[in-house]
Amino acid sequence: MITLQRIRIVACSRWLCTSHCKPVGPNISVSGESGHGSLSFRNLSTSTERRTIMPAWVIDGYGGNEVLRFTKNASFPIIHYPNEVIVKVHAAGLNPIDISMRGGYGAATLAMRRDPLNINQSGREFPLVLGRDVSGVIMECGLDVAYFKPGDEVWAAVPPWKQGGLAEFVVLSANEVSHKPKSLSHPEAAAVPYVASTAWSALVNTGGVSKDNCANKRMLIIGASGGVGTFAIQMLKAWGAHQLKSLEKFDLILDNVGGVTENWALDFLKPWAGAKYVTLVTPFLFNTDRLGVADGMMQNGVTIARKTLKHLCKGVHYRWGFFAPSGPTLDDISEMVDAGQVRPVLEEQFPFSQVPQAFLKLEKGHARGKTVVNVVTGSGDAQ
């Protein structure tokens, strides 16, 4: 009952209430798409100043570090839906997925997610802004946003189909945003959302782990020194998981490495006991990039069926974990951070003028912490 009541409270406060954001300027109306006639909608947002451009690091095509380009004329984000907010970015975190996306990883699937009806021409995602982690301040709220107000300090993990955080401003859905932990500076906060959301999704949503049953489960994290693995270890420890002192079989294995690890890792699961192997290395986007969306999805279905049935016959469950942006999840993580149960692991900070150097640092690998870009000068100061 407590869980159900909490869900209702979160849903009511984030999505179902009407807006209490104070108007900060003249109303803006939104018209319909060109070529489809002019459509009139109710006003979605308010603002004192109508800006049209902003500074940002963008890419105009896929490739190596040479495709990164700084511009002062990037399009300013617009609130298209009444549940969206515009965030002034103070710090942005980089992740390996940013390097992959710079090279075109997932382009076919993400293009379909951005434009499901295939109305726009190919390549309309450019200029594309990378950066999956953001920490900043709410600048503007849509009219249906009640959980936030302008001036709130927030953090978020930006979905890969949206414009990222290597820009002065970013627009996000309110249910993807959370209040930043009070104990963290903006650069520290920008080191957490993406890896934390991914670890939470893999362990909780896919693996079925919670703080109530964690102490009774034997779990193995493969690739525990990486960003997701480091946070997963901290989260499990905060929930009461104990250090293993024997090599008995496990209830859950989280694999952050992939490759040949699954050839031996599944043998360490308890058979016929509901044990799960959860891997964060999936072939799904690679298949759609290589084969196209239709054939790629068909190949994905074959892969899912084959691996699931093969290991189910051995008494264990084979599952794939994915990044899932979630403001309510970050609310829980924020409480854990402020309680001192988990902490960000920040290795190096770069000024906004040195984004290419930040990417080169990330590409070298073997990092012990996150790479963060300070978009606002002085955002590295302690809060």
Summary of the structure (lengths in Angstrom):
residues: 383
radius of gyration: 21.5
end to end distance: 37.1
largest distance: 68.5
contacts: 1252
relative contact order: 0.15
helix: 34%
strand: 22%
